[in-house]
Amino acid sequence: MKINSALPAALAAILVVAALRAQTPERPLPRLVEKDGRYALLVDGAPYLALAAQVRNSSAWPSIFQKLWPTLEYMNVNTVEVPVYWNQFEPQPRQYDCTLVDMLLSEARQHNVRLVPLWFATWKNGSQHFMPDWMKLDPGRYSHALDKTGQAVDSPSPFATASLEADKSAFAAFMGHLKEADPQRTVIMVQVENEPGNWGSVRDFSEAAQKAFEAPVPPEILKAMRAGAAAPAPTWQEAFGPDADEYFNAWSVARYVGQVAAAGKAVYPLPMYANAALRNPLRKGSPGQPGAPDNYESGGPTDNVLDIWKAAAPALDVLAPDNYQTDPAAYLKVFELYHRRDNPLYVPETGRPYNARFFFSALGHQAIGFSPSGGNTEGEFKPTEVSKAREDFLNPWAMNYRLIGPIQREIARLNFEGRLQAVAEEQGKFTQSLPFGSWNAVVSYGSSGRAPAAGNPSPTGRALVAQLDDNQFLVTGYYCRVDFRPAGTEKQRKSGKIVEGTGQTPSALIDGQWQHRQFLRVEEGTYENGAFKYSRIWNGDETDWGLKFADEPVVLRVLLATY
Ligand code: DGJ
């Protein structure tokens, strides 16, 4: 469908949408809720875990999307991240083409998945490559950022007000169309821009930018960065010294993206996030210094400027890491830094199958969603039949969703209630203990139960434990063994006098009494309409050495007692 305010055809099309809308029951608006620093994404009014994948995004319209379903179905996704391109959406000023959006909506509904559109507009990986041609051909008006030497770089200026106004209008039109065309709430969240920032320069040195750089730092930024200052109303340089350029750029870009988000939210208030091209959180790095060994994109929501983004772009609900870290320690550090009291963890992009186990670590950080992406992964999510080679590539991700998909609503609810812990195997760490009040869940990797845990041949283990009741737990995972050890009362735990037993059955000496774990009931099953339905009971060999999980999707409900 095309919207052009002048043409009667548009009127007819709008009437069609209105008629369709009248027939379609309206679902509750997807929204983010927070309680005690924990978040849930409510879809159809209940907590929802986005088990997503991002489709290859460089040039996909309109046809490729339809061919991707074999791969997406093999992945067991319930959500698909897919780009909407500004240059396709607004080929002529104020003429909005919704054909791609409508195709995405109908395809997603046919395949019973939800959508997270990625608004590729002013920024895509730091550059303006998805801006409409009529803007690219008018760089005077829709200006680029300038580097220190006054050279234009391949990045839009956050001070180009004409670009900002155009992006706000186009995004508002896009959100307006969703509001009209999607009462089913197929779209549950929207990404505003893509990895905004600047790879080619630490900041914009254009005249408008320089003027703002020499002006006092906005008080809300000083407050957010807890920056005391020698002078009242300090300039960026006075307040932040060597970090001034980068912090200024983060403010400039965040303010811009925040205004675009606000313009869209004013029309249709779906949850919105911005995604970050990360720096390595364990190293300082060099922002916007092309050629520097650890150059990273300057101005995006990297971990060191999240406070600036939160203050400068309040319309954004989430700042989300594109986690491609290859070093496991850095990969996990990212989750720690982005999971904040004011920021739920959403992972819009990640890659490399050896990181697939860390989906469980993300759940351990109460992630509201997770999405391996087609961008940076050897196999990419191409529209081909799922060949053997592809299975090997896709399976590490697909097996996570195969397991969690059927129970994702419960997982999202239990995480929101703070009852869930989840972990993944780390090199050289053979056991992990998860405290649940009077019980510790003990996860071990590469253990037969009889011999001490020695880790899996390669670190593939992952486990999830959720407390359903004082002595009842939901347990699942892959390539691990889970058992439970009595942990005493809070007072007894605080005494620090508890001695852990070393026998086959986990036990503890608490106040001079040995307490041993016993399984009262271990049920294999799943959830149907919110109720646990068990298919069989585990006992004997299957429980004598704890609960073993291999490569098949198994969910257990476990009732414990002590003797
Ligand atoms: C991160 C970007 O967000 C993606 O769109 C893609 O370009 C990958 N990088 C790399 O392929």
Boltz pocket constraint, residues with backbone or C-beta under 6 A from the ligand:
constraints:
  - pocket:
      binder: B
      contacts: [[A, 57], [A, 125], [A, 194], [A, 195], [A, 322], [A, 349], [A, 374], [A, 375], [A, 376]]
      max_distance: 6.0
